[in-house]
Amino acid sequence: MKGTPWRIATAAMLAMLLAACGSGSPDGDATTADGGPAKRAGTAAAAEAAAEAPLPQIVTRDGRHALLVDGEPFLVLGAQVNNSSNWPAALEDVWPAIEVLKPNTVMVPVAWEQVEAEEGKFDFSFVDELLRQAREHDQRLVLLWFATWKNNGPNYAPKWVKLDNERFPRVVTADGRTLNSLSPHAQATLDADRKAFVELMKHLKTVDPQRTVIMVQPQNEPGTYGSVRDFSALAQKVFDGPVPDALVQKLGKPPGTWREVFGPDADEFFHAWHIAHFIDQVAAAGKEAYPLPMYINAALRGPFNPGQPGQYASGGPTDNVLDVYKAAAPHIDLLAPDIYMPEYTHYTTVLDRYSRPDNPLFVAETGNRPEYARYAFSALGEQAIGWSPFGIDYSRYSNYPLGAKHVNEETLESFALNYRILAPAARAIAKASFEGKVRGTAEQPGQAVQTLKIDDRWNMVVTYGVPQFWFQGEPPGNPEPIGRALVAQLGPDEFLVTGAHARINITAADPAVADRQIYEYVDEGTYRDGQWVFRRRWNGDQTDYGLNFASAPQLLRVKLATY
């Protein structure tokens, strides 16, 4: 990762110290009218300020989004560890896998029970150790707060929470059963969770001026399995009351009770509002302490045959309640899908539904089976700010069939290829994405040729399963759908082109222009410290049959012209 903030900060701090010492006494001691300590204190304060990197933030312009890190658009090439790999000794199984994958960001849980095992007594030793090791391995971090909700339940909450059902009540079903899912209506639960989260954010502000942590996820896949909502007496009283003004205004509905306003959707929308509002209050307090970007991840329902709420995580940020979440949780920067659907139409439909003018696309989790790797390019084609496979460590745990049976170098190779291709150009891609100028795609089984519109002048045509040289006949597609392709527009008629197991042609939309188009140049190279570094110019065999990419990580700068 080039230009890491702690290195930048160290250089800036050193420069300020040298400048300050240069105006002092001959031996380097700064002096003041009152003998010097005040000047030295001021110098130390200035140096401390210089050591702080810019605060990460999500920015939106014209319906497009960017995650700014070090003040520039940043593309999260992520790797999320397994849920229980969040202990100091367990990190020994994390870093070897990270060295194979070579992401730029590692996503790691921090459990409420870790930091507040006894109420009111906080221990952030794991966080400190994680920060130290992440910096040592030149990685950014996204922290995942496992608290009131971790996949529906409070299993990562401390025992003084999860064993006290009177003080911290759970969801009650319509027929009176108690589920292992905490109610979003309990003030005591909100107060306790919020207090612990604020302490975590206050600690991060103190110990991480380098901005090693670039985002935080408060809660994990919230919602409830087994019931559409909480039917306890506490919840029912609220359900029988009016829908909050913010929601009816957001959705353009007339005022009324939940049932009056939403009819058959009332139960699910009610639960979604209150879970989202609960998390928003936690996030708002955390941001007041330390305003890092925050997001909520979603356990998805099927995009075409979703089933009934409760069969999927009712109340979570599923695609049918995104507007509810946007109204209820204004302090949440984005809603992120966790995609474990390898089917092409399912995966790309989810990408489309979560990539919105009011929602940056971030694939917070996806499967670690090799067939998922190609979808990183589909996500980038939807202007994603990041993408991350799940379960990246050598803890010998597997969430098969969602993920691979075994996580090893062979399993990780297709994901590592993604990052070998994308990492050098990540900043350039992120900047182009913020301008809406990235097109990406993955191979769809049975469709050996795909055509994507770049702009009104140019299209990209992607062909799968053909050799790099001359080919005649219908392209067969790859034996397995492993192809991927990306084009980022850098300027008028100029493009960054890359991919794997695919042939890419950029063709003029106007046939009259297409008949006269030619490459002005096709240059292979890479980016170093944000600058393009030329390696060689392609011509002849390398361009006569399109721009062909196999498994070698190659970046091309392509300029098209007409004669």
C-alpha positions in Angstrom: 0.0 0.0 0.0 1.7 3.1 -1.3 1.9 6.2 0.9 0.6 4.8 4.1 -0.6 7.5 6.4 1.8 6.7 9.3 4.7 7.1 6.9 3.4 10.4 5.6 2.7 11.6 9.1 6.2 10.6 10.3 7.8 12.6 7.5 5.5 15.6 8.1 6.3 15.5 11.8 10.0 15.3 11.2 9.9 18.2 8.8 8.0 20.4 11.3 10.4 19.5 14.0 13.4 20.3 11.9 11.9 23.6 10.9 11.1 24.5 14.4 14.6 23.6 15.6 16.2 25.6 12.9 15.2 29.0 14.4 16.4 28.1 17.9 19.8 28.2 19.6 22.9 26.8 17.9 22.6 23.4 19.6 19.0 23.0 18.3 17.1 24.1 21.5 14.3 26.4 20.7 14.1 29.4 23.0 11.4 31.8 24.1 11.2 34.9 26.2 10.2 32.8 29.2 13.0 30.3 28.8 11.9 27.8 26.1 9.4 25.3 27.4 6.4 27.0 25.9 8.0 27.0 22.5 8.9 23.4 22.8 5.4 22.6 23.9 4.0 24.4 20.9 6.3 22.5 18.6 5.2 19.2 20.1 1.5 20.2 19.7 2.2 21.1 16.1 4.0 17.9 15.5 1.1 15.9 17.0 -1.3 17.7 14.7 0.8 16.9 11.7 0.9 13.3 12.7 -2.9 13.0 12.2 -3.9 11.8 8.7 -7.1 13.2 7.1 -10.3 11.7 8.5 -11.8 9.1 6.1 -15.2 10.0 4.8 -17.9 9.1 2.3 -18.6 11.8 -0.2 -21.4 12.0 -2.8 -21.6 14.1 -5.9 -24.2 13.9 -8.6 -25.4 10.5 -7.3 -21.9 9.0 -7.4 -19.8 8.1 -4.3 -16.3 7.8 -3.1 -14.6 6.7 0.1 -11.9 9.2 0.8 -8.8 8.0 2.6 -5.8 10.3 2.9 -8.0 12.8 1.2 -8.3 10.8 -2.1 -10.8 8.3 -3.5 -9.9 4.8 -2.1 -10.9 1.4 -3.4 -11.3 -1.2 -0.7 -9.7 -4.4 -1.8 -10.8 -6.3 1.2 -10.4 -9.5 3.1 -12.7 -10.4 6.0 -11.5 -12.9 8.6 -13.7 -15.5 10.2 -16.0 -14.4 13.0 -13.9 -15.9 15.8 -10.5 -14.9 14.5 -10.7 -11.8 16.6 -8.3 -12.7 19.4 -4.5 -12.0 19.6 -3.4 -15.6 19.3 -5.8 -16.2 16.4 -4.2 -13.4 14.3 -1.4 -15.9 13.7 -3.7 -17.7 11.3 -4.8 -14.4 9.6 -1.6 -12.9 8.3 -0.3 -15.8 6.3 -3.6 -15.8 4.3 -3.4 -12.0 4.0 0.1 -12.3 2.6 -1.2 -14.7 -0.1 -4.2 -12.5 -1.0 -2.5 -9.1 -0.6 -5.6 -6.9 0.0 -5.2 -3.3 1.1 -7.9 -3.6 3.9 -8.6 -6.3 6.5 -12.0 -6.5 8.1 -12.0 -7.9 11.7 -14.7 -8.2 14.3 -14.5 -6.6 17.7 -17.0 -8.3 20.1 -18.8 -6.4 22.8 -17.9 -9.3 25.2 -14.2 -8.7 24.5 -14.2 -5.0 25.5 -16.8 -5.0 28.4 -16.8 -8.4 29.9 -17.8 -6.8 33.2 -20.3 -3.9 33.0 -18.5 -0.6 33.1 -15.0 -2.0 32.8 -13.4 -1.6 29.4 -10.5 -3.5 27.9 -9.2 -2.5 24.5 -6.1 -4.6 24.5 -7.2 -6.6 21.5 -7.9 -3.5 19.5 -4.5 -2.1 20.3 -2.8 -5.4 19.3 -4.8 -5.5 16.1 -3.8 -2.0 15.2 -0.2 -2.7 15.9 -0.2 -5.8 13.7 -2.2 -4.2 10.9 0.4 -1.4 10.7 3.2 -3.9 10.7 1.6 -5.7 7.8 0.8 -2.4 5.9 -3.0 -2.9 6.1 -6.0 -0.7 6.7 -8.8 -2.0 8.9 -12.5 -2.1 8.9 -13.8 -2.9 12.4 -17.0 -4.9 12.8 -18.9 -4.3 16.0 -20.6 -7.5 17.1 -23.0 -6.5 19.8 -26.8 -6.4 20.0 -27.1 -8.1 16.6 -24.7 -10.6 15.1 -26.7 -12.5 12.5 -29.9 -12.1 14.4 -28.6 -13.0 17.9 -26.6 -11.5 20.8 -24.1 -14.3 21.0 -21.2 -11.8 21.0 -22.7 -9.6 23.7 -21.3 -10.0 27.3 -22.9 -12.5 29.5 -24.4 -9.8 31.7 -26.4 -8.8 28.7 -27.3 -12.1 27.0 -28.2 -13.9 30.2 -30.5 -11.2 31.6 -33.7 -11.4 29.7 -35.6 -9.1 32.1 -33.3 -6.2 31.7 -32.4 -6.9 28.0 -35.6 -8.6 26.6 -35.7 -10.6 23.5 -38.2 -10.7 20.6 -41.5 -12.4 21.4 -43.4 -14.1 18.6 -47.1 -13.7 17.8 -47.8 -17.0 19.6 -45.8 -16.0 22.7 -42.4 -17.8 22.1 -39.2 -16.0 23.0 -36.5 -15.9 20.3 -32.8 -15.4 20.7 -33.0 -12.0 19.1 -32.8 -8.9 21.2 -35.8 -6.5 20.9 -35.0 -3.1 19.4 -37.5 -1.5 21.7 -35.6 -2.0 25.0 -34.1 1.2 26.2 -31.6 -0.6 28.5 -30.2 -2.6 25.5 -29.7 0.6 23.5 -28.1 2.4 26.4 -25.7 -0.4 27.1 -24.7 -1.0 23.5 -24.3 2.7 22.8 -22.2 3.3 25.8 -19.7 0.5 24.9 -19.6 1.6 21.3 -18.8 5.2 22.3 -16.0 4.0 24.4 -14.6 2.0 21.5 -14.8 5.0 19.2 -13.2 7.3 21.8 -10.4 4.8 22.2 -9.8 4.7 18.4 -9.7 8.4 18.2 -6.9 8.4 20.8 -4.8 5.6 19.6 -5.2 5.8 15.8 -4.2 9.3 14.5 -2.8 7.4 11.5 -6.3 6.4 10.4 -5.5 2.7 10.2 -9.2 2.1 10.7 -11.1 3.6 7.8 -14.6 2.4 8.4 -16.7 0.8 11.2 -19.7 -1.5 10.9 -22.0 -1.1 14.0 -23.8 -4.5 14.4 -23.6 -7.4 11.9 -26.5 -8.6 9.7 -29.2 -7.3 12.0 -32.7 -8.7 11.8 -34.7 -11.5 13.2 -35.2 -15.1 12.1 -38.4 -16.9 13.1 -40.7 -13.9 13.4 -41.6 -10.9 11.3 -41.3 -8.6 14.3 -41.4 -8.3 18.1 -44.9 -8.9 19.4 -44.2 -8.2 23.0 -46.5 -5.8 24.9 -43.8 -3.1 24.7 -43.6 -3.5 20.9 -47.3 -3.8 20.3 -48.0 -0.5 22.1 -45.6 1.2 19.6 -47.0 -0.7 16.6 -50.5 0.5 17.4 -49.2 4.1 17.4 -48.5 6.4 14.5 -45.8 5.9 11.9 -42.9 8.4 12.5 -43.1 11.5 10.4 -39.7 11.0 8.9 -40.8 7.7 7.3 -44.2 8.8 5.9 -42.5 11.9 4.4 -39.7 9.8 2.9 -42.1 7.4 1.3 -44.8 10.0 0.5 -47.4 8.2 2.6 -50.3 9.8 4.5 -50.0 9.7 8.3 -51.6 6.9 10.3 -50.8 3.7 12.3 -48.4 1.2 10.9 -51.2 -1.1 9.7 -53.1 1.8 8.2 -50.1 3.1 6.3 -48.4 -0.1 5.2 -51.1 -2.8 5.2 -49.6 -6.3 4.8 -46.1 -4.9 4.9 -46.7 -3.1 8.2 -45.0 -5.8 10.5 -41.8 -6.0 8.5 -41.5 -2.2 7.9 -42.1 -1.6 11.6 -39.4 -4.0 12.6 -37.0 -2.6 10.0 -37.6 1.0 11.2 -36.9 0.2 14.8 -33.8 -1.9 14.2 -32.5 0.8 11.9 -33.3 3.6 14.3 -31.6 1.6 17.2 -28.4 1.2 15.2 -28.6 4.8 14.0 -28.6 6.0 17.6 -25.6 3.8 18.4 -23.8 5.1 15.3 -24.7 8.8 16.0 -23.2 8.6 19.4 -20.1 6.8 18.1 -19.7 9.5 15.4 -20.0 12.2 17.9 -17.0 10.7 19.6 -15.0 10.0 16.4 -16.7 10.5 13.0 -15.5 7.6 10.9 -17.7 6.3 8.1 -20.2 3.7 9.2 -22.3 1.1 7.4 -24.7 -1.7 8.0 -24.4 -5.0 6.3 -27.3 -7.1 5.1 -28.1 -10.8 5.2 -30.0 -10.9 1.9 -33.3 -12.3 0.8 -33.5 -13.9 -2.6 -33.8 -11.3 -5.3 -36.5 -13.1 -7.2 -38.2 -15.6 -4.8 -37.5 -14.0 -1.3 -39.9 -16.1 0.8 -41.5 -14.6 3.9 -40.0 -12.2 6.5 -38.7 -14.3 9.3 -37.5 -17.0 6.8 -35.0 -14.3 5.9 -33.7 -11.8 8.5 -36.8 -9.7 9.0 -36.0 -6.1 9.9 -32.5 -6.2 8.4 -31.6 -3.9 5.4 -32.9 -6.3 2.7 -33.6 -4.8 -0.7 -37.3 -4.2 0.0 -36.7 -1.9 3.0 -33.8 0.2 1.9 -35.9 3.3 1.9 -37.1 2.5 5.4 -33.4 2.3 6.5 -32.5 5.5 4.7 -35.2 7.4 6.6 -34.5 5.7 10.0 -30.7 5.8 9.9 -29.4 9.1 8.6 -26.0 8.6 10.4 -25.3 5.4 8.5 -23.3 6.1 5.3 -24.2 3.1 3.4 -26.1 -0.3 3.4 -23.9 -3.1 2.2 -25.0 -6.5 0.8 -23.3 -9.7 1.9 -23.6 -11.8 -1.3 -23.5 -15.6 -1.1 -25.3 -16.2 -4.4 -23.0 -17.5 -7.0 -25.6 -17.4 -9.8 -24.8 -14.6 -12.3 -28.3 -13.1 -12.5 -28.7 -13.2 -8.7 -25.3 -11.6 -7.9 -25.6 -8.9 -10.5 -29.2 -8.1 -9.6 -28.1 -7.6 -5.9 -25.3 -5.3 -7.1 -27.8 -3.2 -9.1 -30.3 -2.9 -6.2 -27.7 -1.7 -3.7 -26.0 0.7 -6.1 -28.1 3.7 -5.8 -27.7 7.5 -6.0 -28.3 7.6 -2.2 -26.3 4.5 -1.4 -22.6 3.7 -2.2 -22.1 0.1 -3.2 -19.8 -1.8 -1.0 -19.8 -5.6 -1.0 -18.9 -6.2 2.6 -18.9 -9.9 2.3 -19.0 -12.5 -0.5 -18.2 -16.1 -0.8 -14.6 -17.4 -0.9 -15.2 -20.1 -3.4 -13.2 -19.4 -6.6 -16.4 -18.8 -8.7 -17.1 -15.6 -6.7 -13.8 -14.0 -7.6 -14.8 -12.7 -11.0 -17.7 -10.6 -9.5 -15.2 -8.1 -8.1 -15.2 -6.7 -11.6 -19.0 -6.6 -11.8 -19.1 -4.7 -8.6 -16.6 -2.2 -10.0 -18.8 -1.8 -13.0 -21.5 -0.7 -10.6 -19.1 2.0 -9.2 -18.4 0.0 -6.0 -16.2 1.6 -3.4 -15.0 -1.8 -2.3 -15.4 -5.6 -2.3 -14.4 -8.3 0.1 -14.4 -12.1 0.3 -15.2 -13.6 3.7 -13.3 -16.2 5.7 -9.8 -15.2 4.7 -7.6 -16.9 7.3 -6.0 -20.3 7.9 -8.0 -21.1 11.1 -9.2 -24.3 9.3 -12.8 -23.2 9.6 -15.0 -23.4 6.5 -18.5 -22.1 6.0 -19.1 -24.5 3.1 -21.3 -24.6 1.1 -21.5 -20.8 1.2 -17.7 -20.8 1.0 -14.9 -23.1 0.0 -14.3 -26.4 1.7 -10.7 -25.5 2.4 -9.0 -22.1 2.5 -5.5 -22.5 1.1 -3.3 -20.9 -1.6 -5.1 -22.7 -4.4 -8.5 -21.5 -3.2 -7.3 -17.9 -2.8 -5.4 -17.7 -6.1 -8.3 -16.3 -8.2 -8.9 -13.7 -5.5 -5.2 -12.9 -5.3 -5.2 -12.5 -9.1 -7.9 -9.8 -8.7 -5.8 -7.9 -6.3 -2.6 -8.3 -8.3 -4.4 -6.7 -11.3 -6.3 -4.0 -9.4 -4.0 -3.0 -6.5 -1.5 -0.9 -8.6 -4.4 1.0 -10.2 -6.7 1.1 -7.2 -6.5 4.9 -6.8 -6.9 5.6 -10.5 -10.0 3.3 -10.6 -11.5 4.9 -7.5 -11.1 8.3 -9.0 -12.6 7.2 -12.3 -15.5 5.5 -10.5 -16.3 8.8 -8.7 -16.7 10.3 -12.1 -18.9 7.4 -13.2 -16.4 6.3 -15.8 -15.7 2.6 -14.8 -17.3 -0.3 -16.7 -16.7 -3.8 -15.5 -18.2 -7.2 -16.0 -17.8 -10.9 -15.2 -18.4 -13.9 -17.4 -22.0 -15.2 -17.5 -22.4 -18.9 -18.3 -23.7 -19.5 -21.8 -22.9 -15.9 -22.9 -19.5 -15.9 -24.6 -19.8 -12.2 -25.8 -20.9 -9.2 -23.7 -21.2 -5.7 -24.9 -21.2 -2.7 -22.5 -21.7 0.9 -23.3 -18.8 3.1 -22.2 -20.3 6.4 -23.3 -22.1 7.8 -26.4 -18.9 7.3 -28.5 -17.5 3.9 -27.4 -18.5 0.4 -26.4 -16.5 -2.4 -24.8 -17.0 -5.9 -26.3 -15.8 -8.7 -24.1 -15.3 -12.2 -25.5 -14.6 -15.3 -23.4 -13.0 -18.7 -24.3 -10.9 -17.7 -27.3 -7.2 -17.9 -27.7 -5.0 -14.8 -27.7 -4.2 -15.2 -31.4 -6.5 -15.6 -34.4 -9.8 -17.4 -33.9 -12.6 -18.2 -36.3 -16.1 -19.4 -35.4 -18.4 -18.9 -32.5 -16.6 -18.3 -29.2 -17.2 -21.1 -26.7 -16.8 -19.3 -23.4 -14.4 -20.5 -20.8 -14.9 -24.1 -19.6 -15.7 -22.5 -16.2 -17.0 -18.9 -15.9 -13.8 -17.3 -14.7 -13.5 -14.3 -17.1 -13.6 -10.7 -16.0 -13.0 -7.4 -17.7 -12.7 -3.7 -16.7 -12.4 -0.4 -18.7 -11.9 2.9 -16.9 -12.1 6.1 -19.0 -9.1 8.3 -18.2 -9.8 11.0 -20.8 -11.2 11.7 -24.2 -10.7 8.4 -26.2 -8.2 7.2 -23.5 -8.8 4.2 -21.3 -7.3 2.0 -18.6 -8.0 -1.6 -19.7 -7.5 -4.9 -17.8 -9.0 -8.2 -17.1 -8.4 -12.0 -16.9 -9.3 -14.9 -19.1 -11.0 -12.5 -21.6 -10.5 -10.6 -24.8 -11.5 -6.9 -24.8 -12.2 -4.7 -27.8 -13.2 -1.1 -27.6 -15.3 -0.2 -30.6 -16.9 3.0 -31.8 -20.7 3.1 -31.4 -21.0 4.7 -34.9 -20.2 2.1 -37.6 -18.8 4.8 -39.8 -16.2 5.7 -37.1 -15.6 2.0 -36.3 -14.5 1.4 -39.9 -11.7 4.1 -39.5 -10.7 3.5 -35.9 -7.1 2.7 -34.9 -5.0 2.4 -31.8 -2.9 5.5 -31.3 -1.1 3.5 -28.7 -1.6 0.5 -26.4 0.9 0.8 -23.5 1.5 -1.8 -20.9 2.7 -0.5 -17.5 1.7 0.0 -13.9 1.1 2.7 -11.4 3.7 3.7 -8.7 2.9 6.3 -6.2 -0.1 7.3 -8.3 2.0 7.8 -11.5 1.9 5.7 -14.6 5.1 3.8 -15.3 5.5 2.6 -18.9 6.8 -0.9 -19.6 6.3 -1.6 -23.3 4.0 -0.8 -26.2 1.8 -3.4 -27.6 1.4 -3.8 -31.4 1.2 -6.5 -34.1 0.2 -9.9 -32.7 -0.6 -8.3 -29.3 -3.3 -6.0 -30.7 -4.4 -7.5 -34.1 -6.9 -9.8 -32.4 -8.1 -7.6 -29.6 -6.6 -7.0 -26.2 -6.2 -10.4 -24.7 -5.8 -11.1 -21.0 -5.0 -14.5 -19.4 -3.8 -14.9 -15.8 -0.9 -12.5 -15.9 -1.7 -9.2 -14.1 -1.5 -6.6 -17.0 -2.6 -3.0 -17.1 -3.0 -1.2 -20.4 -3.4 2.5 -21.2 -5.2 2.6 -24.6 -5.7 5.7 -26.8 -8.0 5.4 -29.7 -8.0 7.5 -32.8 -9.5 7.6 -36.4 -7.8 8.0 -39.7 
